[in-house]
């Protein structure tokens, strides 16, 4: 089944796929998830609905993949600075302030839809939540292997919650968008102390 799905997706070039995802995100920002229709996506992207359904199966899968595609390139496997502080800072800085503000607004708009739509929730878990959790686990495991964090630190399991919570709460509590400066300060003031990690990069 996976091979069939892969074969179907391969009919669209990466460039065309990127165009489609950008159009989906534009429509999401304009009308929100509930008002977004496959008819509107087809019209905006000059595609047929049959092609969209054949390629992605439905709106939930298409939206989740579009949001995932919009995330900055790079991953925990590529960002390896030699320290947990360096890794968390490097991952944070993959998005500039403008992109963070756009993502924050988009996710606020999707939050209600995600919890009220089982298909969208499932797609987001598969394409965004689980991959990001896996990235955080790789960063944390490297820190444990280097001896920066104890393997039994109770905060290890909550690093994603801390990071996502800070990103989401910035607008709610401070009425400001999340920024690199805010998140980097949060990492140093909250995340690293919670892990009992050193806050300076070890010298070699």
DOTI-635140 format. One line per 10 residues: their letters; for each residue x, y, z of N, C-alpha, C, CB. Coordinates in pm, whole numbers. Glycine has a CB too. Layout:
A) X,Y,Z,X,Y,Z,X,Y,Z,X,Y,Z | ...
//
This chain:
XXXXXXXXXX) 83,-120,0,0,0,0,87,125,0,-94,0,121 | 193,124,81,284,238,86,350,262,-47,389,218,193 | 389,152,-117,454,164,-247,359,228,-349,502,26,-297 | 230,192,-341,132,249,-432,118,398,-407,-4,179,-418 | 108,438,-278,94,579,-244,215,658,-288,73,596,-94 | 334,600,-270,456,667,-312,459,686,-462,579,588,-267 | 416,585,-535,413,594,-680,317,704,-725,371,460,-742 | 203,715,-658,108,819,-694,167,957,-667,-23,801,-616 | 232,974,-551,289,1104,-519,401,1142,-614,339,1105,-376 | 470,1044,-669,585,1074,-755,543,1137,-887,663,947,-781
XXXXXXXXXX) 414,1136,-920,369,1195,-1046,377,1347,-1041,226,1151,-1076 | 383,1406,-923,394,1551,-909,539,1585,-877,297,1604,-799 | 594,1681,-949,733,1718,-926,745,1789,-791,786,1810,-1040 | 863,1786,-731,883,1858,-603,848,2006,-613,1028,1843,-557 | 880,2067,-727,849,2209,-745,697,2233,-745,911,2261,-876 | 626,2147,-816,481,2160,-822,419,2132,-685,423,2064,-927 | 472,2035,-616,423,2002,-482,441,2121,-389,496,1879,-427 | 557,2186,-396,583,2304,-312,484,2416,-344,726,2353,-332 | 454,2435,-471,356,2537,-512,218,2507,-452,346,2544,-666 | 179,2381,-458,49,2340,-404,43,2366,-253,23,2193,-433
XXXXXXXXXX) 149,2329,-182,151,2347,-38,143,2495,-2,277,2285,22 | 215,2579,-75,211,2723,-47,72,2779,-70,313,2798,-134 | 4,2733,-174,-132,2778,-201,-227,2734,-91,-179,2724,-337 | -210,2613,-41,-293,2563,69,-275,2651,193,-260,2416,101 | -150,2685,225,-124,2768,342,-182,2909,324,27,2777,368 | -174,2963,205,-234,3094,178,-384,3091,203,-205,3138,33 | -449,2987,152,-593,2975,172,-628,2955,319,-648,2859,90 | -547,2878,389,-569,2857,532,-567,2988,608,-465,2761,590 | -468,3072,575,-457,3200,643,-574,3292,607,-323,3268,607 | -627,3275,488,-737,3361,443,-872,3321,503,-745,3358,293
XXXXXXXXXX) -901,3191,504,-1037,3148,540,-1044,3053,659,-1101,3083,423 | -932,2997,703,-935,2901,811,-965,2760,762,-1037,2942,914 | -944,2662,850,-956,2522,808,-1100,2484,773,-905,2430,916 | -1195,2523,858,-1332,2479,838,-1390,2527,706,-1420,2527,953 | -1355,2650,666,-1409,2706,542,-1326,2667,419,-1416,2857,552 | -1212,2606,443,-1127,2563,332,-1191,2442,263,-984,2528,382 | -1200,2446,131,-1258,2335,56,-1161,2285,-49,-1390,2377,-10 | -1177,2162,-88,-1094,2107,-195,-1124,2177,-327,-1116,1954,-208 | -1247,2224,-344,-1280,2302,-464,-1195,2429,-471,-1430,2338,-466 | -1184,2498,-356,-1105,2621,-352,-958,2593,-378,-1122,2692,-217
XXXXXXXXXX) -907,2483,-320,-767,2447,-342,-743,2414,-488,-728,2326,-253 | -835,2339,-548,-822,2303,-689,-820,2428,-777,-936,2210,-731 | -910,2524,-745,-915,2646,-825,-789,2729,-808,-1038,2729,-786 | -743,2743,-683,-624,2826,-656,-500,2766,-721,-603,2841,-506 | -492,2634,-722,-371,2568,-772,-383,2522,-917,-337,2449,-685 | -501,2549,-978,-525,2506,-1116,-505,2354,-1130,-431,2582,-1214 | -563,2283,-1034,-557,2137,-1032,-698,2081,-1039,-483,2085,-905 | -708,1954,-1065,-838,1889,-1058,-855,1830,-919,-852,1779,-1168 | -979,1826,-871,-1003,1764,-741,-963,1617,-742,-1150,1778,-701 | -981,1552,-856,-944,1410,-866,-795,1393,-838,-980,1353,-1006
XXXXXXXXXX) -714,1484,-892,-569,1477,-868,-537,1498,-720,-495,1580,-953 | -601,1595,-659,-576,1624,-518,-614,1505,-430,-653,1749,-474 | -730,1448,-456,-773,1333,-376,-684,1212,-400,-919,1298,-406 | -643,1192,-525,-556,1079,-556,-420,1093,-487,-537,1066,-708 | -372,1215,-481,-240,1240,-425,-240,1241,-272,-187,1371,-477 | -342,1304,-212,-340,1322,-66,-457,1258,7,-338,1468,-35 | -557,1212,-63,-667,1142,3,-776,1233,56,-614,1061,113 | -741,1353,99,-841,1443,153,-779,1568,210,-923,1373,258 | -864,1657,261,-819,1788,308,-724,1777,428,-938,1874,345 | -756,1690,522,-675,1680,643,-530,1643,611,-735,1577,739
XXXXXXXXXX) -511,1542,527,-377,1498,491,-304,1608,415,-383,1369,405 | -372,1675,325,-310,1780,245,-266,1897,333,-408,1830,138 | -350,1937,427,-316,2048,516,-198,2012,606,-437,2088,602 | -201,1892,662,-91,1851,750,41,1847,676,-119,1714,812 | 39,1795,555,162,1789,476,209,1929,435,141,1703,351 | 116,2018,410,153,2155,373,220,2225,490,29,2234,328 | 166,2208,610,226,2270,729,364,2211,755,135,2251,853 | 376,2080,741,506,2015,762,608,2065,659,491,1862,753 | 565,2079,534,656,2123,428,705,2264,454,588,2116,292 | 622,2345,521,657,2485,546,757,2502,659,533,2565,577
XXXXXXXXXX) 780,2396,735,875,2405,845,1016,2416,789,862,2283,938 | 1106,2482,862,1241,2505,810,1316,2375,789,1319,2594,903 | 1404,2376,691,1487,2259,666,1582,2233,780,1564,2275,536 | 1626,2112,791,1718,2077,900,1648,1988,1000,1771,2202,969 | 1722,1915,1077,1665,1828,1177,1768,1802,1284,1615,1696,1115 | 1726,1726,1385,1818,1693,1493,1939,1615,1442,1745,1614,1601 | 1921,1542,1331,2034,1466,1278,2137,1558,1211,1983,1362,1177 | 2091,1671,1158,2180,1762,1088,2237,1869,1181,2108,1827,972 | 2161,1904,1287,2206,2004,1382,2270,1933,1500,2088,2095,1428 | 2403,1926,1501,2477,1860,1608,2596,1948,1642,2522,1715,1568
XXXXXXXXXX) 2577,2035,1741,2679,2134,1775,2779,2086,1878,2613,2258,1826 | 2749,1974,1942,2838,1924,2046,2791,1954,2187,2973,1981,2028 | 2679,2027,2200,2623,2053,2333,2472,2064,2322,2683,2184,2395 | 2403,2036,2431,2257,2044,2428,2212,2189,2409,2197,1986,2557 | 2282,2282,2473,2247,2422,2456,2263,2464,2310,2334,2512,2548 | 2373,2426,2251,2398,2460,2112,2295,2399,2019,2536,2416,2071 | 2258,2274,2046,2159,2207,1961,2022,2274,1970,2147,2059,2000 | 1977,2304,2092,1846,2367,2108,1845,2507,2050,1807,2371,2257 | 1955,2579,2067,1963,2712,2007,1962,2702,1854,2091,2785,2055 | 2038,2608,1799,2045,2594,1653,1910,2557,1594,2150,2489,1615
XXXXXXXXXX) 1838,2465,1658,1706,2427,1609,1610,2545,1615,1650,2310,1690 | 1618,2623,1721,1532,2741,1734,1559,2841,1624,1551,2806,1870 | 1684,2858,1589,1722,2962,1493,1701,2920,1347,1866,2999,1514 | 1648,2799,1325,1613,2760,1189,1499,2845,1134,1575,2612,1184 | 1417,2902,1223,1307,2990,1182,1338,3132,1226,1171,2943,1242 | 1325,3228,1133,1344,3366,1172,1216,3419,1238,1383,3454,1049 | 1221,3542,1288,1108,3596,1363,982,3607,1278,1144,3733,1419 | 999,3643,1152,883,3655,1062,814,3520,1045,926,3711,925 | 892,3417,1021,835,3284,1003,768,3235,1132,943,3185,960 | 829,3264,1248,769,3224,1374,634,3291,1393,861,3260,1491
XXXXXXXXXX) 625,3418,1360,498,3490,1375,392,3430,1283,516,3641,1344 | 429,3398,1159,335,3336,1066,289,3200,1117,399,3321,928 | 383,3120,1166,350,2987,1215,261,2993,1339,477,2909,1246 | 290,3091,1425,210,3106,1546,66,3138,1512,269,3215,1636 | 46,3231,1420,-90,3268,1379,-160,3151,1312,-86,3388,1285 | -87,3078,1229,-147,2964,1159,-190,2856,1257,-48,2907,1057 | -104,2824,1354,-136,2718,1449,-250,2758,1542,-13,2682,1531 | -259,2886,1576,-373,2930,1657,-503,2907,1580,-360,3080,1696 | -499,2935,1451,-617,2915,1370,-655,2770,1352,-597,2977,1237 | -554,2683,1357,-579,2540,1337,-613,2466,1466,-459,2477,1272
XXXXXXXXXX) -584,2527,1581,-597,2456,1709,-737,2400,1730,-560,2548,1823 | -838,2483,1711,-975,2436,1733,-1011,2326,1633,-1073,2552,1721 | -971,2345,1509,-1003,2246,1405,-936,2113,1435,-960,2297,1267 | -813,2116,1484,-740,1993,1512,-813,1910,1616,-597,2024,1559 | -859,1975,1723,-923,1900,1831,-1068,1863,1800,-918,1980,1959 | -1124,1925,1697,-1260,1891,1662,-1271,1803,1539,-1337,2014,1640 | -1155,1764,1484,-1155,1685,1361,-1058,1568,1376,-1116,1773,1238 | -1109,1448,1397,-1021,1332,1419,-925,1306,1304,-1104,1209,1442 | -968,1329,1180,-880,1305,1066,-764,1404,1066,-958,1315,935 | -792,1529,1096,-686,1630,1100,-591,1604,1216,-746,1771,1112
XXXXXXXXXX) -645,1566,1331,-561,1533,1446,-468,1417,1414,-648,1500,1568 | -522,1314,1350,-442,1198,1312,-331,1238,1215,-531,1089,1250 | -365,1320,1115,-266,1362,1016,-158,1448,1080,-334,1439,902 | -196,1537,1171,-97,1622,1237,-5,1540,1327,-166,1730,1318 | -60,1442,1395,26,1357,1478,127,1283,1393,-59,1257,1558 | 83,1233,1278,171,1156,1192,278,1242,1127,91,1086,1085 | 241,1360,1078,334,1439,997,407,1549,1072,260,1499,884 | 356,1590,1190,422,1696,1264,460,1656,1406,334,1816,1268 | 362,1609,1483,389,1583,1624,492,1473,1642,259,1546,1695 | 469,1358,1581,559,1245,1600,700,1272,1546,503,1121,1535
XXXXXXXXXX) 715,1332,1426,851,1364,1380,923,1463,1471,847,1420,1240 | 852,1564,1524,917,1661,1611,952,1599,1745,828,1782,1630 | 867,1513,1798,899,1443,1922,1023,1356,1903,780,1357,1968 | 1032,1291,1789,1149,1208,1760,1275,1293,1753,1129,1130,1629 | 1266,1412,1695,1382,1500,1688,1427,1542,1827,1351,1624,1605 | 1333,1580,1912,1369,1617,2049,1433,1500,2122,1245,1667,2125 | 1381,1380,2100,1438,1262,2167,1582,1239,2123,1354,1137,2138 | 1612,1262,1994,1749,1244,1947,1843,1348,2010,1754,1254,1794 | 1795,1471,2020,1876,1575,2084,1902,1539,2230,1806,1713,2075 | 1798,1494,2299,1813,1459,2440,1905,1338,2459,1677,1431,2502
XXXXXXXXXX) 1893,1241,2370,1977,1122,2382,2124,1157,2362,1935,1015,2281 | 2153,1247,2270,2291,1290,2251,2343,1358,2378,2301,1386,2131 | 2257,1438,2442,2298,1506,2565,2327,1405,2675,2190,1605,2611 | 2246,1301,2683,2269,1195,2781,2399,1123,2750,2151,1095,2784 | 2421,1091,2622,2542,1020,2582,2668,1101,2611,2536,985,2433 | 2658,1235,2601,2772,1321,2630,2791,1343,2779,2756,1453,2560 | 2696,1301,2859,2705,1321,3003,2656,1457,3049,2844,1302,3046 | 2589,1533,2962,2537,1664,3001,2412,1653,3086,2509,1748,2877 | 2333,1550,3061,2206,1532,3131,2202,1389,3182,2084,1562,3037 | 2157,1373,3305,2142,1238,3360,2029,1164,3289,2116,1243,3512
XXXXXXXXXX) 2048,1036,3265,1947,958,3194,1816,950,3270,1999,818,3169 | 1820,966,3403,1697,958,3482,1640,1096,3516,1721,881,3609 | 1686,1200,3447,1632,1334,3472,1483,1335,3440,1707,1442,3387 | 1399,1372,3536,1254,1369,3510,1209,1471,3406,1179,1394,3639 | 1293,1571,3378,1254,1674,3282,1273,1630,3137,1333,1800,3307 | 1346,1522,3114,1375,1479,2977,1248,1460,2894,1454,1349,2978 | 1149,1399,2953,1027,1369,2879,942,1492,2850,944,1269,2954 | 975,1605,2917,889,1722,2906,951,1836,2824,856,1773,3043 | 1065,1813,2763,1127,1918,2683,1036,1964,2569,1261,1870,2626 | 975,1873,2492,883,1920,2387,767,2002,2444,827,1802,2309
XXXXXXXXXX) 714,1961,2558,604,2034,2619,648,2175,2659,550,1958,2741 | 769,2185,2714,820,2316,2753,837,2407,2633,953,2301,2827 | 897,2354,2526,924,2435,2408,795,2477,2338,1013,2359,2312 | 705,2382,2318,579,2413,2251,495,2506,2337,501,2285,2219 | 499,2483,2468,423,2569,2560,470,2712,2555,434,2517,2701 | 602,2733,2552,656,2869,2545,616,2936,2415,810,2867,2558 | 623,2861,2306,587,2915,2174,441,2960,2173,611,2809,2063 | 353,2876,2228,210,2906,2226,171,3014,2326,131,2780,2254 | 237,3013,2444,197,3105,2550,247,3247,2528,248,3055,2683 | 348,3264,2444,404,3398,2423,296,3497,2379,515,3392,2317
XXXXXXXXXX) 213,3458,2285,108,3547,2236,-2,3565,2340,50,3494,2106 | -40,3457,2405,-150,3463,2501,-116,3548,2623,-188,3323,2545 | 4,3530,2677,39,3598,2802,99,3736,2779,135,3513,2880 | 182,3748,2677,253,3874,2654,197,3957,2539,398,3845,2628 | 102,3899,2466,44,3965,2349,152,4006,2250,-37,4088,2392 | 251,3920,2237,359,3939,2140,386,3806,2070,488,3992,2210 | 431,3811,1946,464,3685,1878,591,3625,1934,479,3707,1727 | 608,3494,1923,734,3433,1966,847,3483,1876,725,3278,1962 | 963,3499,1935,1081,3544,1860,1200,3456,1896,1111,3693,1889 | 1303,3464,1815,1426,3391,1848,1479,3433,1984,1532,3414,1740
XXXXXXXXXX) 1486,3563,2008,1542,3612,2134,1465,3559,2254,1542,3766,2136 | 1332,3559,2244,1250,3509,2354,1276,3361,2378,1101,3533,2326 | 1273,3281,2272,1289,3136,2289,1429,3098,2333,1255,3066,2159 | 1531,3169,2285,1667,3140,2329,1684,3172,2476,1769,3220,2246 | 1624,3282,2521,1629,3316,2663,1553,3213,2746,1572,3457,2687 | 1441,3168,2693,1361,3067,2763,1439,2936,2778,1229,3041,2688 | 1508,2897,2674,1589,2775,2681,1691,2785,2793,1661,2749,2546 | 1761,2899,2800,1866,2916,2900,1809,2929,3041,1949,3039,2868 | 1694,2996,3055,1639,3023,3187,1553,2911,3243,1559,3148,3183 | 1491,2831,3153,1393,2732,3198,1431,2589,3160,1257,2764,3142
XXXXXXXXXX) 1454,2566,3032,1474,2428,2985,1602,2367,3039,1475,2424,2833 | 1713,2438,3022,1841,2382,3066,1848,2364,3218,1955,2471,3020 | 1805,2461,3298,1804,2437,3443,1714,2320,3482,1759,2561,3516 | 1600,2304,3412,1511,2192,3444,1580,2058,3419,1383,2200,3362 | 1667,2056,3318,1740,1934,3285,1867,1918,3370,1777,1933,3138 | 1897,2022,3450,2023,2024,3526,2142,2015,3431,2028,1907,3630 | 2127,2080,3318,2236,2077,3218,2323,2200,3234,2179,2070,3074 | 2446,2187,3190,2535,2303,3189,2482,2404,3089,2682,2260,3154 | 2499,2532,3120,2448,2637,3031,2558,2698,2947,2380,2745,3111 | 2675,2640,2951,2784,2686,2865,2833,2569,2783,2899,2749,2949
XXXX) 2881,2598,2665,2933,2494,2577,3065,2444,2633,2950,2547,2433 | 3081,2311,2649,3207,2259,2703,3324,2295,2611,3199,2107,2721 | 3436,2326,2671,3558,2352,2593,3624,2221,2557,3656,2442,2670 | 3691,2218,2443,3758,2097,2397,3906,2107,2418,3728,2070,2250
//
